[in-house]
Every structure is written in structure tokens, then in C-alpha cells.
Amino acid sequence: NDEARKRDIGLAVMLLESKMELQKMSSPKHESEAERYVDSALRYIQENYTDEIAVQDIASHIGIASAYLQRLFRAQTGSTITEYITRLRLNRSKYLLTHSELSIVDVAINAGFGSRQRLSQVFAAEEHISPKQYRMNNKE
């Protein structure tokens, strides 16, 4: 009985060790696969953030499920895809507000917000001022 138990424990330890070894060997592949997916997403976003894009569009372009992409993206970047896109659009808006004479509506559309109202909502939430106030405070 003790012999059988020792053998079972030995087998369990051996299985765990081989499972751990397999995980070590496959881990870099998964990391690089995850990095490739996120890099592809970042490139797609960079090229298209001024257009109306959704997480599903990005995931379809890459060829993976949107929920999986969202998990990978957050793990790699620390933010959601939507937060990342909004930050890019906000930065473009800030640049346009301070370096152009475009109307607020044109800035909103050019940055990918789609409307002056949406741009104003994001500015209120992130900057605590309106786009017009931002322009007046930061005009070069």
C-alpha cells in the first residue's frame, strides 16, 4: 500500500514537472503571439483612429476574437482599446486646436470624434475644460 502510494506521488510529481517544462517552452511563443496581435492592433489603430472604428473592426482585421484581443491589449498596454483610441484622438485634437484655425466642429471630425459634442464630452472628462478654452489657454 505504501509502495503504491509512493509510486502515485512520484508519477504526480513527474507529471507536474513535465507540465511546468511544457509551459516554459510554450510561454515565449504565447508572449510573442500576444505581442504580434497587439502590435498589429496598434498599427491598425494608428492608421485608422481618425475614422469610425470599433474593437470588432480591429479584431476582424487581425483575425482573432474581439474579447481575446481586448484581454491581450489591456495586458500589454495597461489600457483598453477604447481608452487608447480616445487618447490618440484627444492628442490630435489638442494639436489641431493649438496649431490650426480649424473650427471646433472640424477639429472634432478631423480627430475622429465625429461631432463637436463628443469632443466636448471627452475634453470635459479628461481636461476639465472645453475645447475652446483649451485653444485659448494654449494657442501658440
C-alpha positions in Angstrom: 0.0 0.0 0.0 2.8 2.4 0.9 4.7 1.4 -2.3 1.7 2.1 -4.5 1.2 5.5 -2.8 4.9 6.4 -3.2 4.6 5.4 -6.9 1.5 7.5 -7.4 3.1 10.5 -5.7 6.2 10.1 -7.9 4.1 9.9 -11.0 2.2 13.0 -10.0 5.4 14.9 -9.3 6.8 13.8 -12.7 3.6 14.9 -14.5 3.7 18.3 -12.8 7.4 18.7 -13.7 6.8 17.9 -17.3 3.7 20.2 -17.4 5.8 23.0 -16.0 8.5 22.3 -18.6 6.0 22.4 -21.4 4.6 25.7 -20.1 8.2 27.2 -20.0 8.8 26.1 -23.6 5.4 27.4 -24.9 5.4 30.6 -22.9 7.7 32.6 -25.2 5.6 31.6 -28.2 2.4 32.8 -26.5 4.1 36.0 -25.5 5.4 36.7 -28.9 2.0 35.8 -30.4 0.3 38.2 -28.0 2.8 40.8 -28.8 2.2 40.3 -32.5 -1.5 40.6 -32.1 -1.2 43.8 -30.0 1.4 45.3 -32.4 -1.0 44.6 -35.3 -3.8 46.2 -33.4 -1.7 49.3 -32.6 -0.7 49.7 -36.2 -4.3 49.3 -37.4 -5.5 51.9 -34.8 -2.7 54.3 -35.7 -3.7 54.1 -39.3 -7.5 54.4 -38.7 -8.2 56.2 -35.4 -9.5 59.3 -37.2 -12.2 57.1 -38.8 -15.1 55.5 -37.0 -13.6 52.2 -35.8 -14.7 49.6 -33.3 -12.9 46.9 -31.4 -14.7 44.3 -33.7 -13.2 46.0 -36.7 -9.7 45.7 -35.3 -10.2 42.1 -34.2 -11.6 41.2 -37.6 -8.6 42.8 -39.4 -6.2 40.8 -37.2 -8.3 37.6 -37.4 -9.0 37.0 -33.7 -11.9 37.3 -31.4 -12.6 40.8 -30.0 -12.7 39.6 -26.4 -9.3 37.9 -26.7 -7.8 41.0 -28.4 -9.2 43.2 -25.6 -7.6 41.0 -22.9 -4.2 40.9 -24.7 -4.3 44.6 -25.4 -5.0 45.5 -21.8 -2.3 43.1 -20.5 0.3 44.6 -22.9 -0.6 48.3 -22.8 -2.4 48.8 -19.5 -5.4 50.4 -21.1 -8.4 49.3 -23.1 -8.6 49.7 -26.8 -11.3 52.4 -26.5 -9.2 54.3 -24.0 -6.2 54.2 -26.3 -8.2 55.4 -29.3 -9.7 58.2 -27.3 -6.2 59.3 -26.1 -5.0 59.4 -29.7 -8.0 61.4 -30.8 -7.6 63.8 -27.8 -3.9 64.4 -28.6 -4.7 65.1 -32.2 -7.5 67.4 -31.1 -5.1 69.3 -28.8 -2.6 69.6 -31.6 -5.2 70.9 -34.1 -6.7 73.3 -31.6 -3.3 74.9 -30.9 -1.7 74.7 -34.4 -4.6 75.4 -36.7 -7.6 77.7 -37.3 -10.0 74.9 -37.8 -13.4 75.3 -36.2 -14.2 73.1 -33.2 -16.5 71.0 -35.4 -13.7 70.5 -38.0 -11.3 69.6 -35.2 -13.7 67.0 -33.8 -14.3 65.4 -37.2 -10.6 65.5 -38.2 -9.6 63.9 -35.0 -12.2 61.1 -35.3 -14.7 62.2 -32.7 -17.4 62.6 -35.2 -19.1 65.5 -33.5 -18.4 68.7 -31.5 -20.5 67.3 -28.7 -18.4 64.1 -28.4 -15.2 66.1 -28.5 -16.6 68.4 -25.8 -17.6 65.4 -23.6 -14.1 64.0 -23.8 -12.4 67.3 -23.1 -14.7 67.9 -20.1 -13.9 64.4 -18.7 -10.1 64.5 -19.4 -9.1 68.1 -19.4 -11.9 69.6 -17.3 -12.2 72.5 -19.8 -13.9 72.9 -23.1 -12.0 72.6 -26.4 -12.5 76.4 -26.9 -10.9 77.1 -23.5 -8.1 74.7 -24.3 -7.4 76.6 -27.5 -7.4 80.0 -25.8 -5.1 78.8 -23.0 -2.6 77.0 -25.3 -2.6 78.9 -28.6 0.9 79.4 -29.9 
